[in-house]
Amino acid sequence: MRPFSTPIERSVDPLQVSLAVLHAGYWAEGLMLNATGQHEVRDRVVQALRGLVTEAKAGVRLDELAAKAARAIGPCQPHPMIGALAGHSIGMAVDEAPRLDANGKAVLESGAVYSLGVGGSDGKRHAMLSAMVLVGDRETQVLWSAV
């Protein structure tokens, strides 16, 4: 992904934002959608992300978490940019393992930081949102969220 190299001379609404930051050797990323009007796809993705954050507990299997996110955006399809990926660990790579997708048999670990993301599309409108969480033994702490 590359930044825009030319100015945009008109208003962009909705505006999808994807930000990746490298700090102290660790990558963190965030996804958000800025929209001034009604956006049904965003509304579904917001609910799916909230559900993902609520379900993110130590010991939860990654494939189960990804499946819940996919069901929550229905009838929308996964966003073409991230597909059915529901997140990943924060680490030395932007897309650090383990990946939270339908093939992930690992579990969320206590003390680990994850980027949880949900994206949806109805073919005309699209939305991607994410949250960064710290999974604890008893609770999950939201470090940053687009919602």
Accessible surface in RSA format (square Angstrom, percent):
REM  Atomic radii and reference values for relative SASA: ProtOr
REM  Chains: A
REM  Algorithm: Lee & Richards
REM  Probe-radius: 1.40
REM  Slices: 20
REM RES _ NUM      All-atoms   Total-Side   Main-Chain    Non-polar    All polar
REM                ABS   REL    ABS   REL    ABS   REL    ABS   REL    ABS   REL
RES MET A   1   172.70  89.4  86.30  57.1  86.40 205.7  76.24  64.8  96.46 127.8
RES ARG A   2   199.01  83.6 172.55  88.0  26.45  63.0  72.37  98.9 126.64  76.7
RES PRO A   3   118.05  86.0  98.75  90.0  19.30  70.2 110.29  91.1   7.76  48.2
RES PHE A   4   160.19  80.1 130.38  80.8  29.80  77.6 135.56  82.2  24.62  70.5
RES SER A   5    97.60  82.5  56.89  75.9  40.70  93.8  39.53  84.2  58.06  81.3
RES THR A   6    97.05  69.0  90.87  92.1   6.18  14.7  65.13  87.5  31.92  48.3
RES PRO A   7   115.77  84.4  90.16  82.2  25.61  93.1 102.50  84.6  13.26  82.4
RES ILE A   8    81.94  46.6  50.28  37.5  31.66  76.3  54.01  38.9  27.94  75.8
RES GLU A   9   167.15  96.0 123.67  93.6  43.49 103.5  60.33 116.7 106.82  87.2
RES ARG A  10   177.04  74.3 159.15  81.1  17.89  42.6  75.07 102.6 101.97  61.8
RES SER A  11    99.15  83.8  68.61  91.6  30.54  70.4  56.14 119.6  43.01  60.3
RES VAL A  12    54.89  36.1  36.56  33.1  18.33  44.2  37.08  32.2  17.81  48.3
RES ASP A  13    74.60  52.3  40.19  40.0  34.41  81.4  22.34  52.6  52.26  52.1
RES PRO A  14    43.93  32.0  32.60  29.7  11.33  41.2  32.60  26.9  11.33  70.4
RES LEU A  15    65.77  36.6  65.46  46.8   0.31   0.8  65.77  46.2   0.00   0.0
RES GLN A  16    57.82  32.3  36.19  26.4  21.64  51.5  35.19  74.9  22.63  17.2
RES VAL A  17    46.35  30.5  43.30  39.2   3.05   7.3  46.35  40.3   0.00   0.0
RES SER A  18    43.99  37.2  15.88  21.2  28.11  64.7   6.79  14.5  37.20  52.1
RES LEU A  19   108.32  60.3 106.90  76.5   1.41   3.6 108.17  76.0   0.15   0.4
RES ALA A  20    48.90  45.0  24.87  38.4  24.03  54.7  24.87  35.0  24.03  63.6
RES VAL A  21    73.14  48.1  69.72  63.1   3.42   8.2  72.99  63.4   0.16   0.4
RES LEU A  22   100.05  55.7  72.89  52.1  27.16  68.3  72.89  51.2  27.16  73.1
RES HIS A  23   139.95  76.5 134.94  93.8   5.01  12.8  89.66  92.4  50.29  58.5
RES ALA A  24    84.73  77.9  41.20  63.6  43.53  99.0  62.05  87.4  22.69  60.1
RES GLY A  25    38.41  47.4   0.00   N/A  38.41  47.4  28.30  77.7  10.11  22.7
RES TYR A  26   114.57  53.5 112.41  64.0   2.15   5.6  71.45  53.7  43.11  53.1
RES TRP A  27    70.05  28.1  68.18  33.0   1.87   4.4  53.10  28.3  16.95  27.5
RES ALA A  28    27.78  25.5  25.98  40.1   1.80   4.1  27.25  38.4   0.53   1.4
RES GLU A  29    28.95  16.6  22.97  17.4   5.98  14.2   9.13  17.7  19.82  16.2
RES GLY A  30    11.56  14.3   0.00   N/A  11.56  14.3   8.43  23.1   3.13   7.0
RES LEU A  31     8.53   4.7   8.49   6.1   0.03   0.1   8.53   6.0   0.00   0.0
RES MET A  32    66.32  34.3  66.32  43.9   0.00   0.0  43.34  36.8  22.98  30.4
RES LEU A  33     6.75   3.8   2.53   1.8   4.22  10.6   2.53   1.8   4.22  11.4
RES ASN A  34    68.91  47.5  62.77  60.7   6.15  14.8  27.78  66.9  41.14  39.8
RES ALA A  35    35.00  32.2   2.91   4.5  32.09  73.0   4.06   5.7  30.94  82.0
RES THR A  36   128.89  91.7  90.19  91.4  38.70  92.2  81.97 110.1  46.92  70.9
RES GLY A  37    50.49  62.3   0.00   N/A  50.49  62.3  37.98 104.2  12.51  28.0
RES GLN A  38   121.45  67.9  99.37  72.6  22.08  52.6  48.93 104.2  72.52  55.0
RES HIS A  39     3.77   2.1   2.04   1.4   1.73   4.4   1.73   1.8   2.04   2.4
RES GLU A  40    99.47  57.1  98.10  74.2   1.37   3.3  57.65 111.5  41.82  34.1
RES VAL A  41     2.76   1.8   2.43   2.2   0.32   0.8   2.72   2.4   0.04   0.1
RES ARG A  42    61.82  26.0  61.82  31.5   0.00   0.0   8.20  11.2  53.63  32.5
RES ASP A  43    63.83  44.7  60.28  60.0   3.55   8.4  29.08  68.4  34.75  34.7
RES ARG A  44    97.31  40.9  93.73  47.8   3.59   8.5  17.16  23.5  80.15  48.6
RES VAL A  45     0.17   0.1   0.17   0.2   0.00   0.0   0.17   0.1   0.00   0.0
RES VAL A  46    10.78   7.1  10.78   9.8   0.00   0.0  10.78   9.4   0.00   0.0
RES GLN A  47   108.86  60.9 100.86  73.7   7.99  19.0  45.42  96.7  63.44  48.1
RES ALA A  48     1.99   1.8   0.00   0.0   1.99   4.5   0.41   0.6   1.58   4.2
RES LEU A  49     0.00   0.0   0.00   0.0   0.00   0.0   0.00   0.0   0.00   0.0
RES ARG A  50   119.96  50.4 115.52  58.9   4.43  10.6  44.36  60.6  75.60  45.8
RES GLY A  51    32.64  40.3   0.00   N/A  32.64  40.3  31.88  87.5   0.76   1.7
RES LEU A  52     3.82   2.1   0.75   0.5   3.06   7.7   2.14   1.5   1.68   4.5
RES VAL A  53    25.85  17.0  24.33  22.0   1.51   3.6  24.33  21.1   1.51   4.1
RES THR A  54    89.45  63.6  80.87  82.0   8.58  20.4  61.88  83.1  27.57  41.7
RES GLU A  55    66.40  38.1  63.49  48.0   2.91   6.9   9.94  19.2  56.46  46.1
RES ALA A  56     0.05   0.0   0.05   0.1   0.00   0.0   0.05   0.1   0.00   0.0
RES LYS A  57    90.81  44.3  90.19  55.3   0.62   1.5  68.99  62.1  21.83  23.2
RES ALA A  58    40.58  37.3  17.83  27.5  22.75  51.7  18.10  25.5  22.48  59.5
RES GLY A  59    48.81  60.2   0.00   N/A  48.81  60.2  28.62  78.5  20.19  45.2
RES VAL A  60    34.88  23.0  29.89  27.1   4.99  12.0  34.86  30.3   0.02   0.1
RES ARG A  61    90.55  38.0  89.89  45.8   0.66   1.6  27.20  37.2  63.35  38.4
RES LEU A  62     0.68   0.4   0.68   0.5   0.00   0.0   0.68   0.5   0.00   0.0
RES ASP A  63    16.61  11.6  14.33  14.3   2.29   5.4   5.66  13.3  10.96  10.9
RES GLU A  64    86.95  49.9  82.65  62.5   4.31  10.3  32.14  62.2  54.82  44.8
RES LEU A  65     0.30   0.2   0.19   0.1   0.11   0.3   0.23   0.2   0.06   0.2
RES ALA A  66     4.47   4.1   2.40   3.7   2.07   4.7   2.91   4.1   1.56   4.1
RES ALA A  67    40.23  37.0  32.95  50.9   7.28  16.6  39.82  56.1   0.41   1.1
RES LYS A  68    84.87  41.4  79.61  48.8   5.26  12.5  49.16  44.2  35.72  38.0
RES ALA A  69     8.41   7.7   6.06   9.4   2.35   5.4   8.03  11.3   0.38   1.0
RES ALA A  70    46.72  43.0  32.76  50.6  13.96  31.8  37.25  52.5   9.47  25.1
RES ARG A  71   162.82  68.4 138.22  70.5  24.60  58.6  82.07 112.2  80.75  48.9
RES ALA A  72    44.44  40.9  22.73  35.1  21.72  49.4  34.54  48.6   9.90  26.2
RES ILE A  73     5.25   3.0   5.25   3.9   0.00   0.0   5.25   3.8   0.00   0.0
RES GLY A  74    28.63  35.3   0.00   N/A  28.63  35.3  22.20  60.9   6.44  14.4
RES PRO A  75   110.32  80.4  83.70  76.3  26.62  96.8  94.96  78.4  15.36  95.4
RES CYS A  76    15.84  12.0   5.94   6.6   9.90  23.3   2.32   5.9  13.51  14.6
RES GLN A  77   119.85  67.0 119.71  87.5   0.14   0.3  48.05 102.3  71.80  54.5
RES PRO A  78    47.94  34.9  39.57  36.1   8.37  30.4  39.57  32.7   8.37  52.0
RES HIS A  79    19.01  10.4  18.79  13.1   0.22   0.6  12.75  13.1   6.25   7.3
RES PRO A  80   104.45  76.1  66.47  60.6  37.98 138.0  77.76  64.2  26.69 165.9
RES MET A  81    98.68  51.1  63.13  41.8  35.54  84.6  48.73  41.4  49.95  66.2
RES ILE A  82    35.86  20.4  22.11  16.5  13.75  33.1  28.76  20.7   7.10  19.3
RES GLY A  83    30.15  37.2   0.00   N/A  30.15  37.2  26.22  71.9   3.93   8.8
RES ALA A  84    55.60  51.1  37.75  58.3  17.85  40.6  44.11  62.1  11.49  30.4
RES LEU A  85    28.19  15.7  21.15  15.1   7.04  17.7  21.29  15.0   6.90  18.6
RES ALA A  86     1.44   1.3   0.80   1.2   0.64   1.5   1.44   2.0   0.00   0.0
RES GLY A  87     4.66   5.7   0.00   N/A   4.66   5.7   4.12  11.3   0.54   1.2
RES HIS A  88     9.32   5.1   9.32   6.5   0.00   0.0   4.98   5.1   4.35   5.1
RES SER A  89    14.94  12.6  14.73  19.7   0.21   0.5   0.00   0.0  14.94  20.9
RES ILE A  90    32.10  18.3  15.31  11.4  16.79  40.5  16.26  11.7  15.84  43.0
RES GLY A  91     4.90   6.0   0.00   N/A   4.90   6.0   4.90  13.4   0.00   0.0
RES MET A  92   130.97  67.8 112.84  74.7  18.13  43.2 106.57  90.6  24.40  32.3
RES ALA A  93    48.22  44.3  43.48  67.1   4.74  10.8  47.58  67.0   0.64   1.7
RES VAL A  94    65.17  42.9  58.99  53.4   6.17  14.9  59.17  51.4   6.00  16.3
RES ASP A  95    65.38  45.8  50.94  50.7  14.45  34.2  30.85  72.6  34.53  34.4
RES GLU A  96    45.51  26.1  44.11  33.4   1.40   3.3   5.00   9.7  40.52  33.1
RES ALA A  97    74.38  68.4  60.66  93.6  13.72  31.2  60.86  85.7  13.52  35.8
RES PRO A  98    46.07  33.6  42.59  38.8   3.48  12.7  46.07  38.0   0.00   0.0
RES ARG A  99   100.25  42.1  93.59  47.7   6.66  15.9  41.70  57.0  58.55  35.5
RES LEU A 100     0.00   0.0   0.00   0.0   0.00   0.0   0.00   0.0   0.00   0.0
RES ASP A 101    24.13  16.9  24.13  24.0   0.00   0.0   8.06  19.0  16.07  16.0
RES ALA A 102    68.41  62.9  55.94  86.3  12.46  28.4  56.85  80.1  11.56  30.6
RES ASN A 103   127.29  87.8 107.43 103.8  19.86  47.8  29.70  71.5  97.59  94.3
RES GLY A 104    12.24  15.1   0.00   N/A  12.24  15.1  12.24  33.6   0.00   0.0
RES LYS A 105   134.52  65.6 117.28  72.0  17.24  41.1  88.66  79.8  45.86  48.9
RES ALA A 106    51.09  47.0  36.09  55.7  15.00  34.1  47.79  67.3   3.30   8.7
RES VAL A 107    61.03  40.2  57.82  52.3   3.21   7.7  57.82  50.2   3.21   8.7
RES LEU A 108     1.58   0.9   0.22   0.2   1.35   3.4   0.22   0.2   1.35   3.6
RES GLU A 109   110.22  63.3 106.25  80.4   3.96   9.4  26.59  51.4  83.63  68.3
RES SER A 110    52.35  44.2  25.09  33.5  27.27  62.8  16.90  36.0  35.45  49.7
RES GLY A 111    57.26  70.6   0.00   N/A  57.26  70.6  32.01  87.9  25.24  56.5
RES ALA A 112    25.32  23.3  17.45  26.9   7.87  17.9  25.12  35.4   0.20   0.5
RES VAL A 113    41.14  27.1  36.41  33.0   4.73  11.4  36.41  31.6   4.73  12.8
RES TYR A 114     3.58   1.7   3.58   2.0   0.00   0.0   0.47   0.4   3.11   3.8
RES SER A 115     1.09   0.9   0.96   1.3   0.13   0.3   0.00   0.0   1.09   1.5
RES LEU A 116     0.11   0.1   0.11   0.1   0.00   0.0   0.11   0.1   0.00   0.0
RES GLY A 117     6.31   7.8   0.00   N/A   6.31   7.8   5.90  16.2   0.41   0.9
RES VAL A 118     5.43   3.6   3.28   3.0   2.14   5.2   5.43   4.7   0.00   0.0
RES GLY A 119     4.17   5.1   0.00   N/A   4.17   5.1   0.00   0.0   4.17   9.3
RES GLY A 120     0.00   0.0   0.00   N/A   0.00   0.0   0.00   0.0   0.00   0.0
RES SER A 121     7.51   6.3   7.35   9.8   0.16   0.4   3.36   7.1   4.16   5.8
RES ASP A 122    81.58  57.1  47.64  47.4  33.94  80.2  30.50  71.8  51.08  50.9
RES GLY A 123    64.31  79.3   0.00   N/A  64.31  79.3  34.16  93.8  30.15  67.5
RES LYS A 124   186.01  90.7 156.88  96.3  29.12  69.3 105.60  95.1  80.40  85.6
RES ARG A 125    79.23  33.3  75.71  38.6   3.52   8.4  33.09  45.2  46.14  28.0
RES HIS A 126    72.85  39.8  66.53  46.2   6.32  16.2  46.89  48.3  25.96  30.2
RES ALA A 127     0.00   0.0   0.00   0.0   0.00   0.0   0.00   0.0   0.00   0.0
RES MET A 128     3.76   1.9   3.76   2.5   0.00   0.0   3.76   3.2   0.00   0.0
RES LEU A 129     0.20   0.1   0.20   0.1   0.00   0.0   0.20   0.1   0.00   0.0
RES SER A 130     0.60   0.5   0.60   0.8   0.00   0.0   0.35   0.7   0.26   0.4
RES ALA A 131     0.77   0.7   0.00   0.0   0.77   1.8   0.77   1.1   0.00   0.0
RES MET A 132    32.80  17.0  32.62  21.6   0.18   0.4  16.22  13.8  16.58  22.0
RES VAL A 133     0.12   0.1   0.12   0.1   0.00   0.0   0.12   0.1   0.00   0.0
RES LEU A 134    57.16  31.8  57.04  40.8   0.12   0.3  57.04  40.1   0.12   0.3
RES VAL A 135     0.04   0.0   0.00   0.0   0.04   0.1   0.00   0.0   0.04   0.1
RES GLY A 136    22.60  27.9   0.00   N/A  22.60  27.9  20.42  56.0   2.17   4.9
RES ASP A 137   122.98  86.1  89.19  88.8  33.79  79.9  26.24  61.7  96.74  96.5
RES ARG A 138   224.85  94.4 192.08  97.9  32.76  78.0  73.93 101.0 150.91  91.5
RES GLU A 139   126.90  72.9 123.34  93.3   3.56   8.5  40.50  78.3  86.40  70.5
RES THR A 140    24.43  17.4   2.54   2.6  21.89  52.2   2.35   3.2  22.08  33.4
RES GLN A 141    97.65  54.6  92.60  67.7   5.06  12.0  30.49  64.9  67.16  50.9
RES VAL A 142    71.40  47.0  47.00  42.6  24.40  58.8  47.00  40.8  24.40  66.2
RES LEU A 143    82.82  46.1  47.53  34.0  35.29  88.7  51.26  36.0  31.57  84.9
RES TRP A 144    97.63  39.2  90.99  44.0   6.63  15.6  71.13  37.9  26.50  43.0
RES SER A 145    36.03  30.4  13.20  17.6  22.83  52.6  10.62  22.6  25.41  35.6
RES ALA A 146    15.78  14.5   0.00   0.0  15.78  35.9   3.12   4.4  12.66  33.5
RES VAL A 147    58.37  38.4   8.15   7.4  50.22 121.0  36.53  31.7  21.84  59.2
END  Absolute sums over single chains surface
CHAIN  1 A     8495.6       6544.2       1951.4       4892.3       3603.3
END  Absolute sums over all chains
TOTAL          8495.6       6544.2       1951.4       4892.3       3603.3
